[in-house]
Amino acid sequence: MYDKKSDLAGPGISTYKKVKEILPDNYQAIQSPLRRMEALYMIKNYIEKGMAEALNLQMVQVPLIVSKDSGVNDYLDRDGSRTPIDFPAGLGLKKRIQAQVVQAATKWKRMALAQFECEVGQGINTDMRAVRKDYFLDHDHSSYVDQWDWEKRITEKDRNLDYLIDTVKKIWKVIHGAGMMVKEKFPELNDPRFPDFPKELKFFHAEEILAMYPDLPRKERETRLIKKYPAVFIIGIGSVLKDGYPHEMRAADYDDWITPTITKNGEQMYGLNGDILVWNPVTQRRHELTSMGVRVTKDSLKAQLELTDQLDFLELPYHQAILNDEIPLSIGGGIGQARTYMYLLRTAHLGEVTVSVWPEELKTICREKNIHVLE
């Protein structure tokens, strides 16, 4: 029996028995670890340059730690299940700074647009590093996270679905271009077992996917869809759908998932955000690359916080800045770096393209399947 509610709880497979089932048997890495690093950094440079040109972004410095009281840290969801690492900072201070390790730079980036004096149409990109201690560690989730966290200043007239879709297409063109580039530079990646990276990205609203597979939970709906369309952008993640559940839990204070957008067959759909997901032919599974969206206004912020029973957040400096029109309207997102490398370099495990900590049970499973993770 499928359980839609438990499927909302976030990323991860949840048991190592299941991880063992889904990881490929008799795996043979296409590249040696050192050659893979060479290819990885070519992809990194290509995407950073491509994003700068496609979206008019400048690479900037990004914090690893933020003040707890600022409200800038990303809580990733709305149920409070994934909390950041807290610690006191500032030896010798009468009152030490209560600091946190960032989980993502989502909110900081929007404030940073003002700090870096970005004009409308200009934006920033970051080489963001974070720690998410409450993830279940499997083949594509790590406690150590690296992302291209980007943000761009827009106007009120840009806050629409057409602008979002145009931006998503530009990002996909960069990712697809990186894949084609690395296959040309590293011929071994032209493995006949795997199809070319799909050039076209298909767009679906979460309500449309629910209508296709009404009895399935979110992850299984995504899997069925991506088997048919190997690269998709799912619109409207966070708003409650027709079955009474959101497609996935999404924090209430950055992406706008409450604004009406699409009307189809007399039914209203909501949301100015979404995710790019692809079919990974190595793992034979759904594979999320990026989440992004048009950011909340003061009105949609209040509405979403009210829906999620988090109106107390409005007292925090970040939220006050939105309410007082002190930071710009924007669009932004986070592209998982290691996730992208894993997809483009045809690896079975995130640990082949990033260094992190892994439980012994997972490492044993990987060794049995000839998957060698970096430590």
C-alpha positions in Angstrom: 0.0 0.0 0.0 1.4 3.4 -1.0 1.6 6.0 1.8 1.4 9.5 0.3 1.9 11.2 3.7 5.2 9.5 4.6 6.5 10.2 1.1 6.5 13.9 1.9 9.1 13.5 4.6 11.9 14.5 2.3 14.9 12.9 0.5 16.5 9.6 1.0 15.6 5.9 0.7 15.3 5.3 4.4 16.7 1.8 4.7 20.0 0.2 3.7 18.2 -2.9 2.7 16.5 -0.8 0.0 19.8 0.9 -0.9 21.3 -2.5 -1.5 18.5 -3.4 -3.8 18.7 -0.3 -5.9 22.5 0.0 -6.4 23.7 -1.7 -9.6 25.4 -5.1 -9.4 28.7 -5.8 -11.1 29.4 -2.1 -11.4 32.4 -1.0 -13.4 33.3 2.7 -13.1 33.9 4.3 -16.5 36.8 6.5 -15.2 39.6 6.2 -12.7 39.1 8.5 -9.6 41.8 10.9 -10.8 40.6 11.2 -14.4 37.1 11.7 -13.0 38.3 14.7 -11.0 39.8 16.1 -14.2 36.5 15.8 -16.0 34.6 17.1 -12.9 36.5 20.3 -12.9 36.0 20.9 -16.6 32.2 20.5 -15.9 32.5 22.9 -13.0 34.2 25.6 -15.0 31.8 25.1 -18.0 28.7 25.5 -15.8 30.0 28.5 -13.9 30.9 30.3 -17.1 27.7 29.2 -18.8 25.5 30.3 -15.9 27.2 33.7 -15.9 26.6 34.2 -19.6 23.1 32.8 -19.7 21.7 34.6 -16.7 24.1 37.6 -16.2 25.5 36.3 -12.9 28.8 37.1 -11.1 30.5 34.6 -8.9 30.7 35.9 -5.3 31.8 34.8 -1.9 29.2 33.0 0.2 29.0 32.3 4.0 29.6 28.8 5.5 28.2 30.1 8.8 25.5 32.6 9.7 24.0 34.1 12.8 21.2 32.0 14.3 19.2 35.2 15.1 19.3 36.5 11.5 16.7 34.0 10.2 18.9 33.6 7.1 19.6 29.9 7.4 17.6 27.5 5.2 15.4 25.0 7.1 14.8 23.0 3.9 11.2 22.1 4.6 8.4 23.2 6.8 8.1 20.4 9.5 11.3 21.2 11.4 12.8 17.8 10.9 16.1 18.9 9.5 17.8 21.3 11.8 21.2 23.1 11.3 24.3 22.7 13.4 24.4 25.4 16.2 27.6 26.5 17.9 28.9 29.6 19.9 31.5 31.7 18.1 33.8 34.4 19.3 36.2 33.4 22.0 36.6 36.2 24.7 33.2 37.9 24.0 31.0 38.6 27.0 28.2 37.1 24.9 29.3 34.7 22.2 27.7 34.8 18.8 25.1 32.1 18.3 26.1 30.8 14.9 24.9 28.1 12.6 26.4 26.1 9.7 24.4 26.9 6.6 22.2 24.2 5.1 21.8 26.3 1.9 22.3 29.9 1.0 18.8 30.4 -0.2 17.8 33.4 1.9 21.3 34.9 2.2 21.5 35.2 -1.6 18.4 37.4 -1.8 19.8 39.8 0.8 23.2 39.6 -0.9 21.7 41.1 -4.1 21.3 44.4 -2.2 24.7 44.0 -0.6 26.4 43.6 -4.0 24.3 46.4 -5.4 22.9 44.2 -8.2 20.7 46.0 -10.7 17.5 44.6 -12.3 18.6 41.7 -14.6 21.9 41.2 -12.7 22.6 38.4 -10.3 25.1 36.4 -8.3 26.2 32.8 -8.3 28.1 31.0 -5.5 30.2 27.9 -4.9 28.2 27.1 -1.8 29.2 24.5 0.8 26.8 23.3 3.5 26.2 20.6 6.1 22.8 18.8 6.3 23.3 16.5 9.3 19.7 15.1 9.2 19.8 13.4 5.8 19.6 9.7 5.4 22.9 8.9 3.7 22.4 6.8 0.6 23.7 6.8 -3.0 22.7 10.4 -3.8 22.4 12.1 -0.4 25.3 13.3 1.7 25.6 15.3 4.8 28.2 17.4 3.0 26.4 19.5 0.3 27.9 21.6 -2.6 25.6 23.7 -4.8 25.7 26.5 -7.3 23.4 28.7 -5.3 22.4 31.6 -7.6 20.0 34.6 -7.4 18.9 37.3 -9.8 17.2 40.6 -9.3 13.8 40.9 -11.2 10.9 43.3 -11.3 7.2 42.7 -10.4 6.4 42.1 -14.1 8.9 39.3 -14.2 7.0 37.4 -11.5 5.2 35.0 -13.9 5.4 31.5 -15.2 6.8 32.4 -18.6 9.8 34.1 -17.0 10.4 31.1 -14.8 10.2 28.6 -17.7 12.5 30.8 -19.8 15.1 30.8 -17.0 14.8 27.0 -16.5 15.4 26.4 -20.2 18.6 28.5 -20.1 19.9 26.6 -17.2 19.1 23.2 -18.8 20.9 24.4 -22.0 24.0 25.0 -19.8 23.8 21.6 -18.1 23.2 19.8 -21.4 26.1 21.6 -23.0 28.3 20.6 -20.1 27.4 17.0 -20.7 28.1 17.1 -24.4 31.4 18.9 -23.8 32.7 16.4 -21.3 31.7 13.5 -23.6 33.8 15.1 -26.3 36.8 15.6 -24.0 36.6 12.2 -22.4 35.6 9.6 -25.1 35.2 6.8 -22.6 32.0 8.5 -21.4 30.4 7.7 -24.8 29.4 4.4 -23.4 26.8 2.5 -25.6 24.9 1.4 -22.5 23.7 4.9 -21.8 21.7 7.2 -24.1 22.7 10.8 -24.9 21.7 13.5 -22.4 18.2 14.6 -23.5 18.3 18.0 -25.2 14.7 18.8 -24.5 13.3 19.5 -21.1 9.6 18.8 -20.6 7.4 20.9 -18.3 4.6 19.6 -16.1 2.7 21.1 -13.2 2.5 18.9 -10.1 -1.3 18.8 -10.5 -1.0 17.4 -14.0 1.3 14.6 -12.8 -1.2 13.9 -10.0 -3.9 13.6 -12.6 -1.8 11.1 -14.5 -1.1 8.9 -11.4 -3.7 9.8 -8.8 -3.1 6.8 -6.6 0.7 7.0 -6.4 2.8 9.0 -3.9 5.1 11.7 -5.1 8.4 9.8 -5.7 6.6 7.0 -7.6 4.7 9.6 -9.7 8.0 11.2 -10.6 9.6 7.8 -11.5 6.8 6.9 -13.8 6.9 10.3 -15.5 10.7 10.4 -15.9 10.8 6.9 -17.4 8.7 8.4 -20.2 10.3 11.8 -20.3 13.9 11.6 -19.2 14.3 15.3 -18.3 11.5 17.2 -16.7 10.7 20.4 -14.8 7.9 20.0 -12.2 6.1 23.2 -11.5 4.3 24.1 -8.3 6.0 22.3 -5.5 4.7 23.2 -2.0 1.1 24.1 -2.6 -1.6 21.6 -1.6 -2.8 19.6 -4.6 -6.2 18.2 -5.4 -5.6 15.1 -3.3 -5.0 17.2 -0.1 -1.2 16.8 -0.1 1.6 19.0 -1.6 3.8 17.3 -4.2 6.6 17.8 -1.7 7.1 19.8 1.4 8.8 23.2 0.6 9.8 25.9 3.0 7.3 28.8 3.2 9.8 31.7 3.2 11.7 31.6 -0.1 10.0 30.1 -3.1 6.5 31.4 -4.0 4.3 28.3 -4.2 0.9 30.0 -3.5 0.5 32.4 -6.4 -2.1 31.3 -9.0 -0.5 30.4 -12.3 -2.1 27.8 -14.7 -5.8 27.4 -15.3 -6.6 24.1 -17.0 -10.1 22.5 -17.5 -11.5 25.1 -15.2 -9.1 24.2 -12.3 -6.6 26.6 -10.8 -3.0 25.6 -10.3 -0.5 27.4 -8.1 3.2 28.0 -7.9 6.2 29.9 -9.4 8.8 27.3 -8.5 9.8 23.8 -9.3 12.5 21.1 -9.7 14.5 19.7 -12.6 14.6 15.9 -12.5 16.2 13.5 -14.9 16.3 9.7 -15.4 19.7 8.3 -14.3 20.5 5.3 -16.6 23.2 4.1 -14.2 21.1 3.8 -11.1 17.9 3.4 -13.1 16.2 5.9 -10.8 14.8 9.5 -10.6 17.6 12.0 -10.1 17.0 15.6 -8.9 19.5 18.2 -10.1 18.1 21.5 -9.0 15.3 23.4 -7.2 14.5 27.0 -8.1 11.7 29.5 -8.1 10.5 33.1 -8.1 10.9 34.3 -4.5 8.1 35.4 -2.2 6.8 39.0 -1.9 5.7 40.3 1.4 2.1 39.3 0.7 2.9 35.7 -0.4 5.4 35.4 2.4 2.7 36.2 5.0 0.2 33.9 3.3 2.5 30.9 3.1 3.7 31.4 6.7 0.1 31.5 7.9 -0.7 28.3 6.0 2.3 26.5 7.6 1.6 28.0 11.1 5.0 29.8 11.2 3.9 33.5 11.5 6.5 33.9 14.3 9.2 33.9 11.6 8.0 37.4 10.6 9.9 38.8 13.6 13.2 37.7 12.2 15.5 40.2 10.4 15.3 38.4 7.0 11.6 38.3 7.1 11.3 41.9 8.3 13.5 43.0 5.4 11.0 41.4 2.9 8.0 43.0 4.7 9.7 46.4 4.6 10.8 46.2 1.0 14.5 46.4 1.9 15.6 43.5 -0.3 14.9 43.1 -4.0 12.4 40.9 -5.8 14.3 37.9 -7.2 14.4 34.5 -8.8 16.9 31.9 -7.7 17.8 28.3 -7.1 20.4 25.8 -6.1 22.0 23.3 -8.6 23.5 20.3 -6.8 27.1 20.2 -7.9 27.9 16.6 -6.9 24.4 15.5 -8.2 25.2 17.0 -11.6 28.7 15.4 -11.7 27.2 12.1 -10.8 24.7 12.4 -13.6 27.1 13.7 -16.3 30.0 11.4 -15.4 27.8 8.2 -15.2 28.6 7.2 -11.6 26.4 5.0 -9.4 27.2 6.8 -6.1 27.6 10.4 -5.0 30.7 9.3 -3.1 32.5 8.8 -6.4 32.4 12.5 -7.1 32.5 14.1 -3.6 34.3 13.4 -0.3 32.1 12.9 2.7 31.4 10.6 5.7 29.5 7.4 5.0 28.2 4.8 7.4 30.1 1.5 7.5 26.9 -0.4 6.4 26.7 1.7 3.2 30.4 1.3 2.5 30.1 -2.4 2.9 27.3 -2.5 0.4 29.3 -0.4 -2.0 32.4 -2.6 -1.8 30.2 -5.7 -2.5 29.0 -4.0 -5.7 32.4 -2.7 -6.8 31.6 0.9 -6.0 34.5 2.8 -4.5 33.5 5.9 -2.6 35.9 8.7 -1.7 36.7 9.5 1.9 
